[in-house]
Amino acid sequence: MKYSSSESSCPLCGGRKEAGRTTYTVDLSFGVVVVRNVPAMRCTQCGEEWIDNATAAELERITNEAKAKGREIEVVAL
């Protein structure tokens, strides 16, 4: 997953980007964080995904909170 750009075409394949949702997963070595229903732009041709900076900051906050809790599995929905 990459950070969002304002372009409407995919820089990888030239396909069209459209708004959608994705699932973000991170392995913390001692556990896993899964965030469902994350807003993202997705290429209709190759499937590459981008998230905007505000969403990335929220995902970072959720991940840091899960680290602090020391949970083996943390599942969150946005």
C-alpha positions as a Python dict, from the first residue, in 0.01 Angstrom:
ca = {
    (1, 'M'): (0, 0, 0),
    (2, 'K'): (138, 340, -94),
    (3, 'Y'): (60, 693, 14),
    (4, 'S'): (-200, 869, -196),
    (5, 'S'): (-126, 1106, -478),
    (6, 'S'): (-384, 1340, -628),
    (7, 'E'): (-354, 1188, -978),
    (8, 'S'): (-652, 993, -1110),
    (9, 'S'): (-443, 742, -1306),
    (10, 'C'): (-220, 470, -1164),
    (11, 'P'): (150, 558, -1190),
    (12, 'L'): (234, 186, -1215),
    (13, 'C'): (11, 67, -1498),
    (14, 'G'): (-186, 372, -1619),
    (15, 'G'): (-517, 225, -1497),
    (16, 'R'): (-790, 429, -1333),
    (17, 'K'): (-783, 490, -957),
    (18, 'E'): (-1114, 487, -769),
    (19, 'A'): (-1216, 525, -405),
    (20, 'G'): (-1269, 207, -208),
    (21, 'R'): (-1182, 24, 112),
    (22, 'T'): (-898, -208, 207),
    (23, 'T'): (-762, -406, 500),
    (24, 'Y'): (-433, -297, 659),
    (25, 'T'): (-223, -563, 835),
    (26, 'V'): (106, -524, 1021),
    (27, 'D'): (319, -793, 1189),
    (28, 'L'): (472, -659, 1511),
    (29, 'S'): (687, -973, 1568),
    (30, 'F'): (500, -1045, 1894),
    (31, 'G'): (156, -998, 1744),
    (32, 'V'): (-53, -883, 1450),
    (33, 'V'): (-267, -573, 1397),
    (34, 'V'): (-550, -587, 1144),
    (35, 'V'): (-745, -275, 1055),
    (36, 'R'): (-1050, -337, 838),
    (37, 'N'): (-1255, -97, 629),
    (38, 'V'): (-966, 146, 566),
    (39, 'P'): (-1045, 415, 307),
    (40, 'A'): (-809, 390, 10),
    (41, 'M'): (-773, 462, -358),
    (42, 'R'): (-741, 145, -566),
    (43, 'C'): (-632, 91, -925),
    (44, 'T'): (-907, -84, -1120),
    (45, 'Q'): (-648, -248, -1346),
    (46, 'C'): (-357, -372, -1128),
    (47, 'G'): (-512, -349, -779),
    (48, 'E'): (-239, -130, -625),
    (49, 'E'): (-371, 72, -329),
    (50, 'W'): (-296, 415, -183),
    (51, 'I'): (-398, 573, 145),
    (52, 'D'): (-396, 944, 225),
    (53, 'N'): (-172, 1101, 490),
    (54, 'A'): (-451, 1143, 749),
    (55, 'T'): (-543, 774, 720),
    (56, 'A'): (-175, 675, 744),
    (57, 'A'): (-144, 879, 1064),
    (58, 'E'): (-449, 706, 1211),
    (59, 'L'): (-308, 363, 1119),
    (60, 'E'): (19, 457, 1287),
    (61, 'R'): (-170, 565, 1601),
    (62, 'I'): (-364, 236, 1608),
    (63, 'T'): (-44, 34, 1557),
    (64, 'N'): (140, 221, 1835),
    (65, 'E'): (-155, 170, 2069),
    (66, 'A'): (-154, -204, 1996),
    (67, 'K'): (223, -217, 2065),
    (68, 'A'): (170, -45, 2399),
    (69, 'K'): (-101, -298, 2493),
    (70, 'G'): (124, -589, 2395),
    (71, 'R'): (-166, -774, 2236),
    (72, 'E'): (-99, -1078, 2020),
    (73, 'I'): (-393, -993, 1795),
    (74, 'E'): (-564, -656, 1760),
    (75, 'V'): (-850, -618, 1510),
    (76, 'V'): (-999, -273, 1451),
    (77, 'A'): (-1244, -131, 1198),
    (78, 'L'): (-1235, 229, 1076),
}
